[in-house]
Amino acid sequence: MSAIPPAGVAAPRVNPLQRIWLREIGMEKLWLKPAPAVRQADAQVIDLKKEASVRPAQVERPDPASPVALPVAAAPQAQAAPGPDAPARVAPAVRSGPPPRPVAKQEPEVAEAPVIPVAERVRNATLDELREQVVSCTACGLCQGRRHAVFGHGGQPACWLVVGEAPGEQEDRQGQPFVGRSGQLLDAMLSAVGMSRERDVFIANVIKCRPPGNRNPKPEEIAACSPYLMRQIELLKPERILVLGRFAAQTLLGTEATIGSLRGRVHQLKTDAGPQIPVIVSYHPAYLLRSPVEKSRAWQDLKLAASLN
């Protein structure tokens, strides 16, 4: 038996013989009954199925009102079309050529601290402050090659002030004045006239740092360092000064005369802090080690210094 056509599908056309056969079995009315009209909801389902067959599937957006709906980014708002009086929008200019070169960041300028001359720094310094200044001094190039700056050493108050030229190799190593062979000879000379560096003699140098290779001090080095010596004299206030060597004598007395013309007599040193101080000039112990025949003249100089009241 033929099946009844499904709902919504038009019945196929039949010939007269088929119609007679359908009438005999009582199926004519059911088979030839017109198909019912398709409801609007069913039509929408059919249309959706047709669209799905020709277009790729689209993700259905969840209902925002649903409690299980996921957050969806809001669609951009449509911009209203500009009116006739609205200013025309100008497209940004497109730069052609190579990209601009980066501008270097300028660091703020830092003003350098003014360099205070040594004479100004030592003017009101105490002996301990003066020592610290000598140790950290960079007024001349000798600071670059030194191991220790040699401030000086001895008794305080000082009856005698012994002034040499500059530290040697041993003095630079130990940071003390006259500690090598020259220092041993000087101690013996002072002991011969009843003086001691530990009790009543203070020993210092014009130059506080060793010149390379024990060369002679340069005029600019003497000029940079001599304010330390002058302040030492003002603070120690020695009763007399024994100057050893040509550079020390010429610096302290402000002369270019030779040792031979300066020794054997008493000079006077005028300071800003007190009365004149007697000055005796003699040979440097290092020179006496090389020229022992001059020791007799150095002995005469020592006796002259000891005889001063």
Summary of the structure (lengths in Angstrom):
residues: 309
radius of gyration: 57.2
end to end distance: 162.7
largest distance: 174.1
contacts: 732
relative contact order: 0.09
helix: 38%
strand: 9%
